[in-house]
Amino acid sequence: MTATTLPAPVRTASGGALAGTGTLLRFMLRRDRVRFPAWTLGVALLMGYFTTALKSVYTTTEQLESVSAFSTSPAGAIFGGPGYGYDAITVERFLSGQYGLYVMLGAALMALLTVTRHTRAEERSGRAELVRANVVGRSAQLTAALVLTALMCAAVAVLVTAIMLAGGYAAAGSALFGASVGAVGLVFGGIAATAVQVFAYPRGASGLTGAVLGAAFVVRGIGDMAAVQGGGASWLSWLSPIGWSQQTAPYVLDRWWPLALSLACAAATAAGGYRLSGRRDLDAGLVPPRPGPPGAAAWLRGAPTLAFRLQRAAITGWSIALLVAGVAYGAFAQPMADGLDDAPEDLIAVMGGGDDLVAGYLGVMGLTMAFTVAVFAILAVQSVRAEESAGRTEPVLATAVSRTGWLGGNLAVTALAVPWLLFLAGLGTGAAAAIGTGDAALLWKTILGHIAHTPAVWLLLAAAGLLYGALPRAVPVVWAVLGYGVVAGFFAPILDIPGSAVDVSPFAHVGEYPREDVSAAAVGVLVLLTAVLTVLALRTFNRRDLTSKA
């Protein structure tokens, strides 16, 4: 009897490294059928809100000239930009110059999270390996993620342009402004494409890209502050991808060439991502995780200590970033106050009013750092959800660790990190301000003013924990609460937001020390609400099923 040997099946692939890109892109679009419109409309409608509010509040040229005086101060440069065309101010120039920054930040966050979600997160979940088992090229996943990100950035650009055109503004400036917003997203999408090759975990990749975004914001702010003061450090703005988009000066100079820098950077970083992806194995990073010891240390044998171990790298990175940012902003306390000496009353109100503008500036910096630390807190809760989705929570709970201990430990570690991060931010800001002004008392006052915002951040953390315990997919809703707090905290005097609407924000009640006293009653109420929400978070988590995508 003769045995017949059948030939092995041959996979026919076409397209090489990019095979299957179109199929993956369609799959990603289907997965993001809610995220895509939510992100793009959310970022664009933020500009729509600014447009409507500003046109309704400032109806005369005199009012615009008054409000633009703040934007030409050092503080205005931090929170807005270089302020092109403010010598002949118009609504569209003020919108793009002062509020465009926040739309650009939204586009950057959208891009970096989208790339990380569809690349590194897919590898960690194991889905990328299953996809690669089919006729899919090595670069298909990254390419599809970048194309999706580019589509989202293009959608934001078109929507922002349409909103500005609907306001009756010049077509050339509107198109340039929309393209400038989209360009920022493209740059940080490219940076994320490189970052996901470096670290083996999504939080590391998004953390690195977020750190670059924070550095770009700080460097741009320092450069723009120097520019309005006539200093020699204005060139720093040209080191920031955000600065490139702002240097297009829509409705004033209408120059497109700075966007060539954005496109070149996006292309270079994306190319770096492709090159690095060919030098690593699937599910691995160029920076390999450090191998652990065969047995856990005694201090790790518990839910809180395990939570600390998981968050240690993030806490360390945020600590360094906030300390450095604090020093950078504190150094401009006195120059900022000098630049506002002759400002109109409604602009001084942004700094809290009063005669002591240095104290007002430091109070606003405390609020700024509180918003920043709130970002850390929300990301920490999202990391807890990622642990559950990846299937790593269930084995932990199969041991003697209770659900209450596991979630409570994670929330406790994050809650303890909040005052620590605010302390470091206050230390950097206060030390630099004390040296610059010669007033040593500003050091401890600034530290206290920063730490005073801890209960407000805790409340946001507890709200995120409650959403995670009850409905994990709803955790991103907390970002909207934080975004509202930023708008109400920074722009209420300029946009004439009613006091009752401002009071909805948890950050509006403690007080911006050292400009104003800390409200002990507000601190007590916020702590009480935090405790209630935390208890509800633990109870709801104990009653629902675990969800795992592993």
C-alpha positions as CSV (number, residue, x, y, z in Angstrom):
1,M,0.0,0.0,0.0
2,T,1.4,3.4,-1.0
3,A,1.0,6.3,1.4
4,T,0.1,9.5,-0.2
5,T,1.6,12.7,1.3
6,L,-0.6,15.7,0.9
7,P,1.1,19.0,0.4
8,A,0.9,21.5,3.3
9,P,-1.7,24.2,2.7
10,V,-0.2,27.4,1.3
11,R,-1.3,30.7,2.5
12,T,-1.6,33.2,-0.3
13,A,-0.9,36.6,0.9
14,S,-0.9,39.8,-1.0
15,G,0.2,43.2,0.0
16,G,3.2,42.1,2.1
17,A,3.6,44.0,5.3
18,L,0.3,45.9,4.7
19,A,-1.9,43.0,3.8
20,G,-5.3,43.2,5.5
21,T,-5.0,46.9,6.4
22,G,-8.3,47.7,4.8
23,T,-10.1,45.0,6.7
24,L,-8.5,46.0,10.0
25,L,-9.5,49.6,9.3
26,R,-13.1,48.6,8.8
27,F,-13.0,46.6,12.0
28,M,-11.6,49.5,13.9
29,L,-14.2,51.9,12.6
30,R,-16.9,49.5,13.7
31,R,-15.4,49.2,17.2
32,D,-15.2,52.9,17.4
33,R,-18.6,53.6,16.0
34,V,-19.4,55.5,19.3
35,R,-15.9,56.8,20.1
36,F,-15.3,58.3,16.7
37,P,-18.3,60.7,16.7
38,A,-18.0,61.3,20.5
39,W,-14.4,62.4,20.2
40,T,-14.7,64.4,17.0
41,L,-17.9,66.1,17.9
42,G,-16.8,66.7,21.5
43,V,-13.6,68.4,20.4
44,A,-15.3,70.5,17.7
45,L,-18.3,71.4,19.8
46,L,-15.9,72.8,22.5
47,M,-14.9,75.4,19.9
48,G,-18.6,75.9,19.1
49,Y,-19.3,76.6,22.8
50,F,-16.5,79.2,22.9
51,T,-17.7,80.8,19.7
52,T,-21.3,81.2,20.9
53,A,-20.4,82.3,24.4
54,L,-17.8,84.9,23.3
55,K,-20.1,86.5,20.7
56,S,-22.9,86.8,23.2
57,V,-20.8,88.2,26.0
58,Y,-18.6,90.6,24.1
59,T,-20.7,92.5,21.6
60,T,-18.6,95.6,21.0
61,T,-15.0,96.3,19.9
62,E,-14.3,98.1,23.1
63,Q,-15.2,95.0,25.1
64,L,-13.0,92.8,23.0
65,E,-10.1,95.2,23.4
66,S,-10.6,95.1,27.1
67,V,-10.6,91.3,27.3
68,S,-7.6,91.0,24.9
69,A,-5.4,92.9,27.3
70,F,-5.2,89.9,29.5
71,S,-4.2,87.7,26.5
72,T,-1.2,90.0,25.9
73,S,0.0,89.5,29.5
74,P,2.4,86.7,30.6
75,A,-0.5,84.8,32.2
76,G,-2.6,85.1,29.0
77,A,0.3,83.7,27.1
78,I,0.4,80.6,29.4
79,F,-3.3,79.9,29.0
80,G,-3.7,81.0,25.4
81,G,-0.9,81.7,23.0
82,P,1.3,84.4,21.4
83,G,-1.8,86.6,20.7
84,Y,-1.3,87.5,17.0
85,G,-3.5,90.4,15.8
86,Y,-4.6,91.6,19.2
87,D,-3.7,95.2,18.3
88,A,-6.7,95.1,15.9
89,I,-8.8,92.6,17.8
90,T,-11.7,90.8,16.3
91,V,-13.8,87.9,17.6
92,E,-12.3,85.3,15.3
93,R,-8.7,86.4,16.2
94,F,-9.4,86.2,19.9
95,L,-11.2,82.8,19.5
96,S,-8.3,81.2,17.6
97,G,-5.6,82.9,19.6
98,Q,-6.9,82.4,23.1
99,Y,-9.2,79.3,23.0
100,G,-7.7,77.4,20.1
101,L,-5.1,75.9,22.5
102,Y,-7.7,73.9,24.4
103,V,-9.2,72.4,21.2
104,M,-5.7,71.5,20.1
105,L,-5.1,69.7,23.4
106,G,-8.3,67.8,22.9
107,A,-7.2,66.7,19.4
108,A,-3.9,65.6,20.8
109,L,-5.5,63.5,23.6
110,M,-7.9,62.0,21.0
111,A,-5.0,60.9,18.8
112,L,-2.7,59.4,21.4
113,L,-5.5,57.4,23.0
114,T,-6.8,56.1,19.7
115,V,-3.4,54.9,18.5
116,T,-2.6,53.2,21.9
117,R,-6.1,51.6,22.0
118,H,-5.7,49.9,18.6
119,T,-2.1,48.9,18.8
120,R,-0.5,48.2,22.2
121,A,-3.8,47.5,24.0
122,E,-4.7,45.0,21.3
123,E,-1.4,43.2,21.8
124,R,-1.7,43.0,25.5
125,S,-5.3,41.6,25.2
126,G,-4.1,38.8,22.9
127,R,-6.4,39.8,20.1
128,A,-3.5,41.1,17.9
129,E,-2.0,37.6,17.9
130,L,-5.2,36.0,16.7
131,V,-5.4,38.6,14.0
132,R,-1.8,38.0,12.9
133,A,-2.7,34.3,12.5
134,N,-4.7,35.3,9.4
135,V,-3.5,36.9,6.2
136,V,-2.4,40.2,7.9
137,G,0.9,42.0,7.3
138,R,3.2,42.9,10.1
139,S,2.5,46.7,9.7
140,A,-1.2,46.4,9.0
141,Q,-2.4,47.0,12.5
142,L,-0.2,50.1,13.0
143,T,-1.1,51.4,9.6
144,A,-4.9,51.0,10.2
145,A,-4.6,52.7,13.6
146,L,-2.8,55.6,12.0
147,V,-5.3,55.9,9.2
148,L,-8.1,55.9,11.7
149,T,-6.4,58.6,13.7
150,A,-5.8,60.6,10.6
151,L,-9.5,60.3,9.7
152,M,-10.5,61.5,13.1
153,C,-8.1,64.4,12.9
154,A,-9.5,65.3,9.5
155,A,-13.0,65.1,10.8
156,V,-12.1,67.5,13.7
157,A,-10.5,69.9,11.2
158,V,-13.5,69.9,8.9
159,L,-16.0,70.4,11.9
160,V,-13.9,73.2,13.4
161,T,-13.7,74.9,10.0
162,A,-17.5,74.5,9.5
163,I,-18.2,76.0,13.0
164,M,-16.0,79.0,12.2
165,L,-17.6,79.5,8.8
166,A,-21.0,79.3,10.4
167,G,-19.9,82.2,12.6
168,G,-19.4,84.3,9.5
169,Y,-15.6,84.4,9.6
170,A,-13.2,84.4,6.7
171,A,-12.9,81.1,4.8
172,A,-9.1,81.2,4.5
173,G,-8.6,81.8,8.2
174,S,-11.2,79.2,9.2
175,A,-9.7,76.5,7.0
176,L,-6.2,77.3,8.4
177,F,-7.5,77.2,12.0
178,G,-9.2,73.8,11.4
179,A,-6.1,72.4,9.8
180,S,-4.0,73.6,12.6
181,V,-6.1,71.8,15.1
182,G,-6.0,68.6,13.1
183,A,-2.2,68.9,12.7
184,V,-1.6,68.8,16.4
185,G,-3.6,65.5,16.5
186,L,-1.5,64.0,13.7
187,V,1.8,64.9,15.5
188,F,0.8,63.2,18.7
189,G,-0.7,60.2,16.8
190,G,2.8,59.8,15.3
191,I,4.5,60.1,18.7
192,A,2.1,57.5,20.1
193,A,3.0,55.2,17.2
194,T,6.6,55.3,18.4
195,A,5.7,55.1,22.1
196,V,3.7,51.9,21.7
197,Q,6.8,50.2,20.4
198,V,8.9,51.1,23.5
199,F,6.7,49.9,26.3
200,A,5.0,46.6,26.8
201,Y,1.9,48.0,28.5
202,P,-0.6,50.6,27.2
203,R,-0.3,52.7,30.3
204,G,3.4,53.1,29.6
205,A,2.9,54.1,26.0
206,S,0.1,56.6,26.8
207,G,2.0,57.9,29.7
208,L,5.1,58.6,27.6
209,T,3.0,60.4,24.9
210,G,1.2,62.3,27.6
211,A,4.5,63.4,29.1
212,V,5.6,64.7,25.7
213,L,2.2,66.6,25.4
214,G,2.8,68.1,28.8
215,A,6.3,69.1,27.9
216,A,5.1,70.7,24.7
217,F,2.5,72.7,26.7
218,V,5.1,73.9,29.2
219,V,7.7,74.8,26.6
220,R,5.2,76.6,24.5
221,G,3.9,78.5,27.5
222,I,7.4,79.6,28.5
223,G,8.2,80.7,25.0
224,D,5.0,82.7,24.6
225,M,5.4,84.3,27.9
226,A,8.9,85.4,26.9
227,A,7.5,86.7,23.6
228,V,5.0,89.0,25.1
229,Q,7.7,90.4,27.4
230,G,10.2,90.8,24.6
231,G,12.5,88.2,26.1
232,G,15.0,86.1,24.2
233,A,13.5,82.8,25.1
234,S,10.6,83.2,22.6
235,W,12.2,80.7,20.3
236,L,11.1,77.9,22.7
237,S,7.6,78.1,21.2
238,W,9.1,76.7,18.0
239,L,10.1,73.5,19.8
240,S,6.5,72.6,20.6
241,P,4.1,70.9,18.1
242,I,1.4,73.0,19.7
243,G,3.4,76.1,19.1
244,W,3.7,75.3,15.4
245,S,0.0,75.3,15.0
246,Q,-0.4,78.5,16.9
247,Q,2.3,80.2,14.8
248,T,0.1,79.9,11.7
249,A,-1.8,82.9,13.1
250,P,-5.2,82.4,11.5
251,Y,-7.2,85.5,10.5
252,V,-4.0,87.6,10.9
253,L,-1.0,86.2,8.9
254,D,-2.7,83.2,7.5
255,R,0.6,81.4,7.0
256,W,0.4,77.7,6.2
257,W,4.1,76.8,6.2
258,P,4.4,76.1,10.0
259,L,2.1,73.1,9.4
260,A,4.9,71.6,7.3
261,L,6.8,71.2,10.5
262,S,3.8,69.4,12.0
263,L,3.4,67.1,9.0
264,A,7.2,66.4,8.9
265,C,7.2,65.5,12.6
266,A,4.1,63.3,12.3
267,A,5.7,61.5,9.3
268,A,9.0,61.1,11.1
269,T,7.6,59.8,14.3
270,A,5.2,57.4,12.5
271,A,8.2,56.2,10.4
272,G,10.1,55.6,13.6
273,G,7.2,53.5,14.9
274,Y,7.3,51.3,11.8
275,R,11.1,50.9,12.1
276,L,10.9,50.0,15.8
277,S,8.0,47.6,15.3
278,G,10.3,45.5,13.1
279,R,12.8,45.2,15.9
280,R,10.6,43.6,18.5
281,D,8.4,40.6,19.0
282,L,4.7,40.7,19.2
283,D,3.4,41.7,22.7
284,A,7.0,42.8,23.7
285,G,8.4,46.2,24.0
286,L,11.8,47.6,23.3
287,V,12.1,48.3,27.0
288,P,11.4,44.8,28.5
289,P,9.7,44.6,31.9
290,R,12.2,43.9,34.6
291,P,12.0,40.2,35.7
292,G,10.6,39.8,39.2
293,P,12.0,37.7,42.0
294,P,10.7,34.1,42.4
295,G,8.8,35.1,45.5
296,A,7.0,38.3,46.4
297,A,8.4,40.5,49.2
298,A,6.5,40.5,52.4
299,W,5.3,44.1,51.9
300,L,3.7,43.1,48.5
301,R,1.4,40.4,50.0
302,G,-1.7,42.4,50.1
303,A,-4.1,44.3,47.8
304,P,-3.0,47.8,48.7
305,T,0.7,47.0,48.3
306,L,0.0,45.3,45.0
307,A,-1.9,48.4,43.8
308,F,1.0,50.6,44.8
309,R,3.4,48.3,42.8
310,L,1.2,48.7,39.8
311,Q,1.0,52.5,40.1
312,R,4.5,53.1,41.3
313,A,5.9,54.0,37.8
314,A,3.0,56.3,37.0
315,I,3.3,58.1,40.4
316,T,7.1,58.5,39.9
317,G,6.6,60.0,36.4
318,W,3.9,62.4,37.4
319,S,5.9,63.5,40.5
320,I,8.9,64.5,38.3
321,A,6.7,66.2,35.7
322,L,4.7,68.2,38.2
323,L,7.7,69.3,40.1
324,V,9.4,70.6,37.0
325,A,6.2,72.2,35.7
326,G,5.8,73.9,39.1
327,V,9.3,75.4,38.9
328,A,8.7,76.6,35.4
329,Y,5.4,78.4,36.2
330,G,6.5,79.7,39.6
331,A,9.5,81.5,38.0
332,F,7.1,83.8,36.1
333,A,5.0,84.8,39.2
334,Q,6.5,88.3,39.5
335,P,6.7,89.1,35.7
336,M,3.1,88.0,35.3
337,A,2.0,90.3,38.1
338,D,3.9,93.2,36.6
339,G,2.3,92.6,33.3
340,L,-1.2,92.9,34.8
341,D,-0.7,96.1,36.7
342,D,-2.7,98.2,34.3
343,A,-5.2,95.5,33.2
344,P,-8.9,96.1,33.2
345,E,-10.9,94.9,36.2
346,D,-12.7,92.1,34.4
347,L,-9.3,90.7,33.4
348,I,-7.9,91.0,36.9
349,A,-10.9,89.0,37.9
350,V,-9.4,86.0,36.1
351,M,-6.6,86.1,38.6
352,G,-9.1,86.3,41.4
353,G,-9.2,90.1,41.7
354,G,-7.7,92.0,44.5
355,D,-4.5,93.9,44.8
356,D,-2.0,91.1,45.3
357,L,-1.7,89.7,41.8
358,V,1.1,87.4,42.7
359,A,-1.1,85.7,45.2
360,G,-3.9,85.5,42.6
361,Y,-1.5,84.0,40.1
362,L,-0.3,81.4,42.6
363,G,-4.0,80.6,43.4
364,V,-4.7,80.0,39.7
365,M,-1.6,77.8,39.5
366,G,-2.9,75.7,42.4
367,L,-6.2,75.2,40.5
368,T,-4.3,74.4,37.3
369,M,-2.3,71.7,39.1
370,A,-5.4,70.3,40.7
371,F,-6.9,69.8,37.3
372,T,-3.7,68.1,36.2
373,V,-3.7,65.8,39.2
374,A,-7.3,65.0,38.5
375,V,-6.2,63.6,35.1
376,F,-3.8,61.3,36.9
377,A,-6.7,60.1,39.2
378,I,-9.0,59.4,36.3
379,L,-6.3,57.5,34.4
380,A,-5.6,55.4,37.5
381,V,-9.3,54.3,37.6
382,Q,-9.1,53.5,33.9
383,S,-6.0,51.4,34.6
384,V,-8.0,49.4,37.1
385,R,-10.6,48.8,34.5
386,A,-7.9,47.7,32.0
387,E,-6.6,45.2,34.5
388,E,-10.1,43.7,34.7
389,S,-10.6,43.7,31.0
390,A,-7.3,42.0,30.4
391,G,-8.3,39.2,32.8
392,R,-5.7,39.9,35.5
393,T,-8.2,40.8,38.2
394,E,-10.0,37.5,38.3
395,P,-6.9,35.4,39.4
396,V,-6.2,37.9,42.1
397,L,-9.7,37.7,43.4
398,A,-9.5,33.9,43.3
399,T,-7.1,34.2,46.2
400,A,-7.9,35.5,49.7
401,V,-8.2,39.0,48.3
402,S,-11.8,40.3,48.6
403,R,-13.4,42.6,46.0
404,T,-13.6,45.3,48.6
405,G,-9.9,45.0,49.4
406,W,-8.9,44.9,45.7
407,L,-10.8,48.0,44.6
408,G,-10.4,49.8,47.9
409,G,-6.7,49.2,47.8
410,N,-6.4,50.7,44.3
411,L,-8.6,53.8,45.2
412,A,-6.6,54.2,48.5
413,V,-3.2,54.3,46.7
414,T,-4.5,56.8,44.2
415,A,-6.1,58.9,46.9
416,L,-2.8,59.0,48.8
417,A,-0.9,59.9,45.7
418,V,-3.1,63.0,45.1
419,P,-1.9,65.2,48.0
420,W,1.7,64.0,47.4
421,L,1.5,65.2,43.7
422,L,-0.1,68.4,44.7
423,F,2.6,68.9,47.4
424,L,5.4,68.5,44.8
425,A,3.7,70.9,42.4
426,G,3.2,73.4,45.1
427,L,6.8,72.9,46.2
428,G,8.2,73.7,42.8
429,T,5.9,76.6,42.2
430,G,6.3,78.1,45.6
431,A,10.1,77.8,45.7
432,A,10.5,79.4,42.3
433,A,8.0,82.2,43.2
434,A,9.7,82.8,46.5
435,I,13.1,83.2,44.9
436,G,11.7,85.4,42.1
437,T,9.8,87.8,44.4
438,G,12.1,87.6,47.5
439,D,9.1,86.6,49.7
440,A,10.0,83.4,51.5
441,A,6.5,83.0,52.9
442,L,5.2,82.3,49.5
443,L,6.7,78.8,49.7
444,W,4.5,77.4,52.4
445,K,1.5,79.4,51.3
446,T,1.7,78.0,47.8
447,I,2.2,74.4,49.1
448,L,-0.9,74.8,51.3
449,G,-2.9,76.3,48.4
450,H,-2.1,73.4,46.2
451,I,-2.8,70.7,48.8
452,A,-6.1,72.4,49.7
453,H,-7.6,71.2,46.4
454,T,-7.1,67.5,47.4
455,P,-10.8,67.0,48.4
456,A,-12.0,68.2,45.0
457,V,-9.7,65.7,43.2
458,W,-10.8,63.0,45.7
459,L,-14.4,63.6,44.8
460,L,-13.7,63.2,41.1
461,L,-11.7,60.0,41.9
462,A,-14.6,58.6,43.9
463,A,-17.1,59.4,41.1
464,A,-14.9,57.5,38.7
465,G,-14.7,54.7,41.1
466,L,-18.5,54.6,41.4
467,L,-18.9,54.5,37.7
468,Y,-16.3,51.7,37.5
469,G,-18.1,49.7,40.2
470,A,-21.6,50.2,38.6
471,L,-21.0,50.5,34.9
472,P,-17.3,50.3,33.8
473,R,-18.0,51.5,30.3
474,A,-19.3,54.8,31.7
475,V,-16.0,55.8,33.4
476,P,-15.0,58.2,30.6
477,V,-18.0,60.3,31.6
478,V,-15.8,61.7,34.4
479,W,-13.7,63.4,31.7
480,A,-16.7,65.6,30.9
481,V,-17.0,66.6,34.5
482,L,-13.3,67.5,34.6
483,G,-13.6,69.4,31.3
484,Y,-16.5,71.4,32.7
485,G,-14.5,72.2,35.8
486,V,-11.7,73.6,33.6
487,V,-14.0,75.8,31.6
488,A,-15.8,77.1,34.7
489,G,-12.6,77.6,36.7
490,F,-10.6,79.5,34.0
491,F,-13.1,81.2,31.9
492,A,-16.1,82.0,34.1
493,P,-15.2,85.8,34.4
494,I,-14.5,86.2,30.7
495,L,-17.5,84.1,29.4
496,D,-19.8,85.5,32.1
497,I,-20.8,82.0,33.3
498,P,-23.4,82.3,36.1
499,G,-22.3,81.6,39.6
500,S,-24.8,78.9,40.0
501,A,-23.4,77.1,37.0
502,V,-19.8,77.5,38.3
503,D,-20.8,76.0,41.7
504,V,-21.6,72.7,40.0
505,S,-17.8,72.1,39.7
506,P,-16.2,70.5,42.8
507,F,-13.2,72.7,42.3
508,A,-15.1,76.0,42.8
509,H,-15.6,75.8,46.6
510,V,-12.4,75.2,48.5
511,G,-10.8,78.6,47.6
512,E,-7.7,79.6,45.7
513,Y,-5.2,80.1,48.6
514,P,-3.2,82.3,49.1
515,R,-5.5,84.8,47.3
516,E,-8.5,83.7,49.4
517,D,-9.0,81.7,52.5
518,V,-9.6,77.9,52.4
519,S,-13.2,77.1,53.2
520,A,-13.2,74.5,56.0
521,A,-16.9,73.8,55.4
522,A,-16.3,73.1,51.7
523,V,-13.5,70.7,52.6
524,G,-15.7,68.9,55.0
525,V,-18.6,68.5,52.5
526,L,-16.3,67.3,49.7
527,V,-14.7,64.8,52.0
528,L,-18.1,63.5,53.1
529,L,-19.3,63.2,49.6
530,T,-16.1,61.4,48.7
531,A,-16.7,58.9,51.5
532,V,-20.3,58.3,50.4
533,L,-19.3,57.8,46.7
534,T,-16.5,55.5,47.7
535,V,-18.8,53.3,49.8
536,L,-21.3,53.1,46.9
537,A,-18.4,52.2,44.5
538,L,-17.4,49.3,46.7
539,R,-20.9,48.1,47.1
540,T,-21.7,48.2,43.4
541,F,-18.5,46.5,42.5
542,N,-19.3,43.7,44.9
543,R,-22.6,43.1,43.2
544,R,-21.7,43.0,39.5
545,D,-20.0,40.4,37.4
546,L,-16.5,40.8,36.2
547,T,-16.0,41.6,32.6
548,S,-13.0,40.3,30.8
549,K,-12.0,40.5,27.1
550,A,-9.0,38.2,27.5
